[in-house]
Structures are given as structure tokens and as C-alpha cells.
Amino acid sequence: MNQESSVENRESIRHPPSEVQNQKTAARIPLHPNEPKTLAELFIKAAEKHNRADALNFKTGGEWKRISSDEMIARAQHIALGLYSLGLRKGDRIALLAANSPEWTLTDAGCQFAGIIDAPIYTTLAPNAIQYIVNDAGARILFLENAECYERLREILSECPTLEKIVFFEPPDVEIENSMSLSKLEAAGAKLKEANPNLIKDLTGAIASQDVATLIYTSGTTGEPKGVMLTHSNLVSNVLDVGAEHTFSPKDKPLSVLPFSHVFERTGMYLYIQNGMAVYYAESIERAADNLLEVKPTLFVAVPRIFEKAYARAKVKAAQLSPLKEQIFDWAIEVGKEYALRIERGQPIPRLLAVKHSIADRIVFSKLRDFFGGNLSFCISGGAALPEDISLIFTGAGIAIMQGYGLTETSPVVTTNTGMHARLGTVGKPIRNVQVRIAEDGEIEVSGANVMLGYYNKPEATREAFTADGWFKTGDIGTLDSDGFLKITDRKKELFKTSGGKYIAPSPIEQLIKASRFVSQVVLVGNERNFPAALIVPNFEQLGNYSKIKNLDIKSPAEFCSHPRIIDLIERQITELTQNLSHYEKVKKIALLENELTVEGGELTPTLKVKRRVVDEKYRAIIEKIYSDAKQEKS
């Protein structure tokens, strides 16, 4: 199926003739008559308006380097023309596999200038998954970070019949057939621009707002990955409408950490550029903590797991200093939570609490702020539910975390808390020009200009993703309160039923259990079983401190996971934290895992969500043992 017929088919699926009247739900209210309509326009107008000398900042050889707005546009245009010189035309597809870098942003921008559709790929995906995406997208060019990436993929590349050439960001030392460097591609584009100065304007002028800009493949937690077709209008509208909710300015300085292959950070980058910010690229996830101290960002976008780890690291550090330091840390955290809760409820702060908070701020919270560089105005959290405890802790410490909600299919933002409108335990209100409703079965449905065109090459899946009147079905369960704040209660497909017929939503229970300082990760299991159980990855640093205090001779993770005292400790913690649950929701048995669930291990998505089917399969023997042991105990 060629791209033109593909797009037409999806448009007819989403809006059948009998439902044309419902198309008005996707209309936007323009913020300004001069606002960009395409991503190419967004880049150009932002560069003209802000004209920064330090638009993009990256570290190499131990020094921070910068790329100006003018250089960014010139290089993006050269990449666009370089692709044109290779024979690519509007609607053709390329695939992009690399870590975050200026080259990633410039390549993406180049595609948007040429009307070429890019398909970003997570660097953590297995070769067979990469092969599937390249082939499904019909990519003609594959952009790779370096020779190391190539070696990992060498065997599958011969199974990608549409691939014509590989473009390397970092050219390999040896010559590789049908490959070239990004610098040579840019040089070819510069040469073409010199020969035909008007061509780039012709290419960008031919792009319509409803043209597909990118194919972003879902993580495949519930089946085969699907290529989400996002148009220029989808992405640009989301940038503009999110910008209308927050007070961003050119003075803001973001540190980019999350992968661009996920739409959350990708749209974030467009938002940074649109608002004239100086963007800094973290060297890597591992170096992000050091980069925070160097860059001192005012804005930080992350997933909840990053905030959880920052808090856990601070707590472990206090515990390692001395038992007294740990007690002081715990006292400060409780003071901060009480302080934040009163602010949340609009209650006055008692004088004694204000004094306690002032002391806690000097001895604990200031150090937590320093971890993030000490200059944050606020953070934005998305990708998964932010535990209420973590929200209160950071708010009490003077670091506001604005939790939002969205999906790849919605470009991504649907709702967000803001400085003016925030409510604990919710993901905020719908952003401008986006509508949310709750179906009879509790599923959240969305309409707006941010909603995808459909799934590439999958008309049936596209049809199933929309209601009869054209609203996108998110697959999430939630509620809207009287003030319009949305609360997510669980994933519709993650609900499981016990053998007694009771439905259980695992995510809220997991959040309760993760409040224990001894728990790092937790996955609830129990589908078609007579009770729920939990797989627990302990916080081994905290257990190490506990074992010293209790004079327990335990050293390795395996020893911790099998020691009766440790199992009893965590069981008691779970019992206390889940005491208000219904009887059928309470965890009856646990198993401790000595290895963390990771993206590389396949148990987590790149945005650190649990792949429950993978966990069920990978730990099947452990899960079976939980329930067989329970049967033996009964008999």
C-alpha cells in the first residue's frame, strides 16, 4: 500500500461519511493568526523570532558546545536537500536509531523540511523488533549513531528489502557498503542548495498541516508494535496548546534526558524550540545527575521513576551517614508532606509547622534541590502515574512537579496540572482544544486536533481505536471530578480477574506498596488465581542498612531475597500499607527478585512502564511456585 492511499483509507476509517458532523470536535482555536501550521514553519519562525546563539547545547570532549538558531536551520535544510539528492520525495520514509543528540534533532528537522516521514526507533530494542519497524515503515534510509549500532544490526539489515542506504552520525573507521556520513549528506544538500536556491522553499511549501510527519511505533506491551501516524497538525497543535497552559519563556533552560524516540520528549523538544529556550542534551541517562549540576536547568521533564530514584538515593545517603541522620531525614520528609498537603487543600500553615518546615528546608530539602542543580522552576512528569507520596515530598521540598497525561496516539498531551490549576492525585485538566469524556465502562476517550490519523498499514486496528462518533479510545480507566480534573485509575487491559470473579486494578495497589522504603519495584500478579501476589525487587541499599542495625549477616542480593527475616519485614510493610484495601485486593504472598526489572531485560518499556506479559512469562516458574506453596500450606 503506498502512503497516499494509506492516508486516505485511514481518514475514511476515522470519519465515515455518516459521521462528518463529528469532525468539528477536532477543530482548534488559533492562538495567533501567524502561528505555525507545520513543523518546518515552527522551526523557521522560532529561529527568526528568538535567533539564539545557543539554541542547542551538547557536551563533547569534556566541553559544552553550542549550535545557533541560524546554524540549526541551515543544517536542517542541508539534510532535507541531501535526502532529496538521494532520490527521496515527500511521503517517503526513513528510520532513525540513535541516542539523543543535536544530530537527532537536526535529522528530524531535515525530514520535516522535506516532507519526509521519519520513524524513530528506541536504541534499546532487540534487532528483530528493529527489523519489524524498518520493514513495516518501508524505510529507504536508516540513520544510525555509530559503527557499534551497525554491528548489532548487521545480520538483520539484509532482511530489510526497502533499505537503500545507511547514514552514520559518527562515521565508522572502515568503509561500509551503501553508507555515508551525516556530514557528507549535509555537504550534498549544501551543493544542491547552491545550484537550486529555491528548492528548499518549494519542498517546505508543499507540506500541508494534515500530512503525516512521523511514524512512532508503540512499545508493543499488548501485542505487535503499531506505527502511530502523527501529522504536522497533531504535533504543532499539541506544542501550541500545551504552551498556552504553562508560562514558558526564552529564559527557561531545559535538560533533555528522555529518549526522542518517545513522543513525550520529542514534542517537548519542539516546545522548547517554539518558546526560544536554550536546550541542553544530557550526555546519557547515567550522566544525567552530573549534567543537572552543570547545566542547572529551570525546567526538567521526566518519568516518575527518575523522581523515585532521586528520592531513594537521597534517603540511602542519609541512612549511610548515621541512624540519627536517617531519622532527621525521615522527620523532614514527613514535615514536607504535611506542609504540601495543607497547601494542596488550601489550608493555612500553622506557625509551628512553618518553623519546622524552615528547619527541614535548610538541612534536607535544599540538598534535594541541589541534586537537580538548585535552579528548577518546576518539573513535568508523564509516561506513568506519579505516586502521591512522591508528589507531596517534592512539593514540600520546593520542587513543583506538574503531572500530566497523554499517549503516543495523542501527540502526546491530553491533560496537565499547571501552576494555576493543580490537584493532588490527578493528571490535571484537559489542555486547550482537547476534549475528554468517560465512557460507560470507565474508559477515557479523547477528541482534539492532537489525535492521531491512525495506525500505519493497520486499518482494522485503526477502526477499533475509535468510537462510532470519532473519539479515540485510550484504553485507560479514569474519572473526571466536578472541576474537570482527570484521575487515572488503571489500564483497561491490565485489569485482571481472580478465580472468584473479582476484578483487580494492579497499578494503584503497586503504588501503595512502593511507598515502602524497602521496595524498589513491584508487579502484582494473580489473573485467574484465587488471590493476588506480588513480585518485589527490594531496595538492597536500604536492606543493607537494616541488616547492619539488626546485626544480620546478609551480603548478596540472593541472600536478602531468601532470608526469612527480610521476607517477613517486607510482608509486614505490605500489610501495613494496604490495610485499607478490600479483602480480595490484599496481597497474600510475595516473591523477592534479586535483579531489577529493566528496559534491556525486556521487562520495561523505554518509558519504564512494566510489560506485564513479559514479566508473567519470564517469571512463570516463580509465580507458579508462589501458588503451589500456598496450596500446600492450605492442605
Residue pairs with C-beta under 8 A, 6 or more apart in sequence:
1 9
1 457
3 91
3 92
3 93
3 117
3 212
4 91
6 456
6 457
7 212
7 229
7 453
9 459
10 229
10 453
10 454
10 455
10 459
10 462
11 453
11 454
13 454
13 459
13 462
13 463
13 466
14 453
14 454
14 462
14 466
14 470
15 22
15 23
15 470
19 468
19 469
19 470
22 469
22 470
23 470
25 435
25 447
25 448
25 470
25 471
26 447
26 448
26 449
26 451
26 470
27 433
27 449
28 237
28 241
28 433
28 448
28 449
29 432
29 433
31 240
31 241
31 244
34 45
35 236
35 240
36 42
36 44
36 45
36 236
36 240
36 274
37 209
37 232
37 233
37 236
38 112
38 204
38 207
38 208
38 209
38 211
38 213
38 232
38 236
39 109
39 112
39 213
39 232
39 235
39 236
39 270
40 109
40 112
40 113
40 204
40 207
41 204
41 236
42 236
42 239
42 270
42 273
42 274
43 72
43 73
43 76
43 109
43 112
43 113
43 273
44 73
44 204
46 69
46 273
46 274
46 275
46 276
47 55
47 69
47 70
47 72
47 73
49 276
50 69
50 250
50 276
51 68
51 69
51 70
52 68
52 69
52 250
52 276
52 278
53 66
53 68
53 69
54 66
54 67
54 68
54 278
55 66
55 67
55 68
55 69
55 71
55 72
55 273
55 278
55 279
56 66
56 67
56 72
56 102
56 105
56 279
56 281
57 64
57 65
57 66
57 67
57 278
57 279
57 280
57 281
57 295
58 64
58 65
58 66
58 67
58 101
58 102
58 280
58 281
59 65
59 281
59 283
59 291
64 280
64 294
66 278
67 75
67 102
72 105
72 106
72 109
75 106
75 110
75 186
76 106
76 109
76 110
76 112
76 113
77 110
77 113
77 189
77 193
77 200
78 110
78 185
78 186
78 187
78 189
78 190
78 193
79 106
79 107
79 109
79 110
79 111
79 113
79 182
79 185
79 186
79 189
80 110
80 111
80 113
80 114
80 116
80 189
80 200
80 203
81 114
81 188
81 189
81 190
81 192
81 193
81 199
81 200
81 203
82 110
82 185
82 186
82 187
82 188
82 189
82 192
83 94
83 110
83 111
83 114
83 116
83 141
83 185
83 189
84 114
84 189
84 192
84 199
84 203
85 188
85 189
85 191
85 192
86 141
86 164
86 165
86 185
86 188
88 94
88 114
88 116
88 140
88 141
89 115
89 116
90 114
90 115
90 116
90 203
90 206
90 207
90 211
91 115
91 116
91 117
91 211
91 212
92 116
92 117
92 140
93 116
93 117
93 118
93 119
93 137
93 138
93 139
93 140
93 215
94 111
94 116
94 117
94 118
94 119
94 139
94 140
94 141
94 142
94 143
95 118
95 119
95 120
95 121
95 133
95 134
95 137
95 139
95 141
95 142
95 143
96 104
96 107
96 108
96 118
96 119
96 120
96 121
96 142
96 143
96 261
97 120
97 121
97 123
97 130
97 142
97 143
97 144
97 145
97 149
97 153
98 104
98 123
98 143
98 144
98 145
98 149
98 169
99 123
99 145
99 259
99 284
100 256
100 257
100 259
100 260
100 265
100 281
100 282
101 145
101 169
101 281
102 281
103 169
103 182
104 169
104 260
105 260
105 269
107 118
107 143
107 182
108 118
108 120
108 214
108 260
108 266
110 116
110 189
111 117
111 118
111 213
111 214
112 207
112 213
112 232
113 200
113 203
113 204
114 203
115 203
115 204
115 206
115 207
115 211
117 137
117 212
117 213
117 214
117 215
118 213
118 214
118 215
119 133
119 134
119 137
119 139
119 214
119 215
119 216
119 217
119 227
120 214
120 216
120 260
120 261
120 266
121 130
121 133
121 134
121 217
121 261
122 259
122 261
122 262
122 606
123 145
123 149
123 259
123 261
124 599
124 600
124 606
125 133
126 602
127 152
127 153
127 155
127 156
128 156
129 220
129 225
130 153
130 156
131 156
131 159
131 160
132 224
132 225
133 139
133 217
133 225
133 227
134 142
134 160
134 162
134 163
135 159
135 160
135 161
135 162
136 217
136 225
136 227
136 456
136 457
137 215
137 227
137 456
138 162
139 160
139 162
139 163
140 162
140 163
140 164
140 165
141 163
141 164
141 165
141 166
141 167
142 157
142 160
142 163
142 165
142 166
142 167
143 166
143 167
143 168
143 169
143 182
144 150
144 153
144 166
144 167
144 168
144 169
145 168
145 169
145 170
146 168
146 169
146 170
146 172
147 168
147 170
147 172
147 173
147 174
147 176
150 166
150 168
150 172
150 176
157 163
157 166
164 178
165 178
165 179
165 180
166 176
166 178
166 179
166 180
167 179
167 180
167 181
167 182
167 185
168 176
168 179
168 180
168 181
168 182
169 181
169 182
171 181
171 183
172 179
192 199
193 199
193 200
207 232
208 232
209 231
209 232
209 233
209 236
210 231
210 232
210 233
210 453
211 231
211 232
212 229
212 230
212 231
212 453
213 230
213 231
213 232
213 234
213 235
214 230
214 235
214 266
215 227
215 228
215 229
215 230
215 456
216 227
216 228
216 230
216 261
216 262
216 263
216 266
216 408
217 225
217 226
217 227
217 228
218 225
218 226
218 228
218 408
219 225
219 605
219 606
219 607
219 609
219 611
221 605
221 609
221 611
221 612
221 613
222 493
222 613
226 455
226 456
226 458
226 461
227 455
227 456
227 457
227 458
228 263
228 408
228 409
228 452
228 455
228 456
229 452
229 453
229 454
229 455
229 456
230 263
230 408
230 411
230 452
230 453
231 452
231 453
233 449
234 411
234 449
234 450
234 451
234 452
234 453
235 266
235 267
235 270
235 411
236 270
237 411
237 433
237 448
237 449
237 450
238 267
238 410
238 411
238 412
238 413
238 431
238 450
239 267
239 270
239 271
239 274
240 274
241 413
241 431
241 432
241 433
241 434
241 449
241 450
242 267
242 271
242 413
242 416
242 431
243 271
243 274
243 275
244 431
244 432
245 416
245 418
245 431
245 432
246 402
246 416
246 418
246 419
247 419
248 271
248 275
248 277
248 299
249 275
249 276
249 277
250 275
250 276
250 277
251 298
252 272
252 275
252 277
252 298
252 299
252 377
253 277
253 278
253 280
253 295
253 296
253 297
253 298
253 299
253 375
254 268
254 272
254 277
254 279
254 280
254 297
254 298
254 299
254 300
254 301
255 280
255 281
255 282
255 288
255 291
255 292
255 295
255 297
255 300
255 373
256 265
256 268
256 269
256 272
256 279
256 280
256 281
256 282
256 301
257 265
257 282
257 285
257 288
257 300
257 301
257 302
257 306
258 264
258 265
258 268
258 301
258 302
258 303
258 383
258 607
259 265
259 606
260 266
260 269
261 606
262 383
262 408
262 606
262 607
263 408
263 411
263 412
264 301
264 382
264 383
264 406
264 412
264 607
265 301
267 411
267 412
267 413
268 301
268 380
269 279
272 279
273 279
277 299
280 291
280 295
280 297
282 288
282 291
283 290
283 291
288 306
289 371
292 300
292 371
292 372
292 373
293 370
293 373
294 373
295 373
296 373
296 374
296 375
297 372
297 373
297 375
297 376
298 375
298 376
298 377
299 376
299 377
299 378
299 379
299 380
300 372
300 376
300 379
300 380
301 379
301 380
301 381
301 382
302 379
302 380
302 381
303 381
303 382
303 383
303 384
303 607
303 608
304 381
304 383
304 384
304 385
304 386
304 387
304 390
304 608
305 384
305 608
307 379
307 381
307 386
307 390
307 394
307 401
308 387
308 390
308 514
310 368
310 371
310 372
311 368
311 390
311 393
311 394
312 517
312 520
312 539
312 541
312 542
313 371
314 329
314 367
314 368
314 371
315 326
315 329
315 333
315 517
315 542
316 539
316 541
316 542
316 545
318 325
318 326
318 328
318 329
318 364
319 325
319 326
319 329
319 541
319 542
319 545
320 541
320 545
323 549
326 545
328 363
328 364
329 364
331 360
332 359
332 360
332 363
332 364
332 365
333 364
333 393
333 396
335 353
335 356
335 357
335 360
335 396
336 357
336 360
336 364
336 365
336 392
336 393
336 395
336 396
336 397
337 389
337 392
337 393
337 396
338 353
338 396
339 349
339 353
339 357
339 396
340 391
340 392
340 393
340 395
340 396
341 392
341 424
342 348
342 349
342 353
343 349
343 395
344 392
344 395
344 422
344 423
344 424
349 357
357 396
360 396
361 397
361 398
364 397
365 396
365 397
365 398
368 394
368 397
368 399
369 376
369 397
369 398
369 399
372 379
372 399
376 399
377 400
378 399
378 400
378 401
378 402
378 419
379 394
379 399
379 400
379 401
379 402
380 401
380 402
380 403
380 404
380 416
381 401
381 402
381 403
381 404
382 403
382 404
382 405
382 406
382 412
382 413
383 607
383 608
383 609
384 607
384 608
384 609
385 488
385 507
385 511
386 401
386 403
387 511
387 514
387 515
388 424
388 425
388 511
389 515
390 401
391 401
391 403
391 424
392 424
394 400
394 401
395 401
400 419
402 416
402 417
402 418
402 419
402 422
402 428
403 416
403 417
403 426
403 427
403 428
404 413
404 414
404 415
404 416
404 417
404 427
404 428
405 413
405 414
405 415
405 416
405 427
405 428
405 476
405 486
405 488
406 412
406 413
406 414
406 415
407 414
407 474
408 452
409 451
409 452
409 465
409 472
409 474
410 434
410 446
410 448
410 450
410 451
410 452
410 472
410 474
411 450
411 451
411 452
412 450
413 431
413 434
413 450
414 430
414 431
414 434
414 436
414 444
414 446
414 448
414 450
414 474
414 486
415 427
415 428
415 429
415 430
415 431
415 434
415 436
415 486
416 427
416 428
416 429
416 431
417 423
417 426
417 427
417 428
417 429
418 428
421 428
421 429
422 428
423 481
423 483
423 485
425 487
426 481
426 485
426 486
426 487
427 485
427 486
427 487
427 488
428 485
428 486
429 483
429 484
429 485
429 486
430 436
430 484
430 486
433 448
433 449
433 450
434 446
434 447
434 448
434 449
434 450
435 446
435 447
435 448
436 444
436 445
436 446
436 480
436 486
437 444
437 445
437 447
437 471
437 480
438 444
438 445
438 478
438 479
438 480
439 445
439 467
439 473
441 477
441 492
442 477
442 478
442 479
442 489
442 492
443 473
443 474
443 475
443 476
443 477
443 492
444 474
444 476
444 477
444 478
444 486
444 488
445 467
445 471
445 472
445 473
445 474
446 471
446 472
446 474
447 470
447 471
447 472
451 472
452 472
454 462
454 465
455 461
455 462
455 465
464 473
465 472
465 473
466 472
466 473
467 473
475 491
475 492
475 493
476 488
476 490
476 491
476 492
477 488
477 489
477 490
477 491
477 492
477 495
477 505
478 486
478 487
478 488
478 489
479 486
479 487
479 489
480 486
480 487
481 487
489 505
489 507
489 508
490 505
490 506
490 507
490 508
491 507
494 505
494 506
494 507
494 612
495 503
495 504
495 505
495 506
496 503
496 504
496 506
496 526
496 527
496 528
497 503
497 504
497 527
497 528
498 504
498 526
498 527
498 528
498 529
498 530
498 531
498 532
498 584
499 528
499 529
499 530
500 530
500 584
502 584
502 585
504 524
504 526
504 532
504 584
504 585
506 523
506 524
506 532
506 612
509 524
509 532
509 578
509 581
509 585
509 587
510 522
510 523
510 524
510 534
512 577
512 578
512 581
513 519
513 522
513 534
513 536
513 573
513 574
513 577
513 578
513 587
514 521
514 522
515 577
516 570
516 573
516 574
516 577
517 539
517 542
518 538
518 539
518 542
518 543
518 546
518 569
518 570
518 573
519 536
519 537
519 538
519 539
519 570
519 573
520 537
520 538
520 539
520 540
520 596
521 536
521 537
521 596
521 597
522 534
522 535
522 536
522 537
523 534
523 535
523 597
523 610
523 612
523 615
524 532
524 533
524 534
524 587
525 532
525 533
525 534
525 535
525 615
525 616
525 623
525 626
526 532
526 533
529 627
531 584
531 586
531 587
531 588
531 589
531 630
532 585
532 586
532 587
532 588
533 587
533 588
533 589
533 590
533 591
533 623
533 626
533 627
534 574
534 587
534 589
534 590
534 591
535 590
535 591
535 593
535 615
535 619
535 622
535 623
536 570
536 590
536 591
536 592
536 593
537 592
537 593
537 595
537 596
537 597
538 557
538 560
538 561
538 566
538 570
538 592
540 557
540 560
543 554
543 560
543 566
546 552
546 569
547 553
547 554
547 560
547 566
550 565
552 563
552 565
552 566
554 560
554 563
554 566
556 594
557 594
557 595
558 594
560 566
560 592
560 594
561 592
561 593
561 594
562 592
566 592
567 590
567 592
570 590
570 592
571 590
574 587
574 590
575 586
578 585
578 586
578 587
588 630
589 626
589 627
589 629
589 630
590 626
591 619
591 622
591 623
591 625
591 626
593 619
593 622
595 601
597 603
597 604
597 610
597 615
598 604
599 605
599 606
599 608
601 618
602 611
602 614
602 618
603 610
603 611
603 614
603 615
603 618
604 610
604 611
605 611
616 623
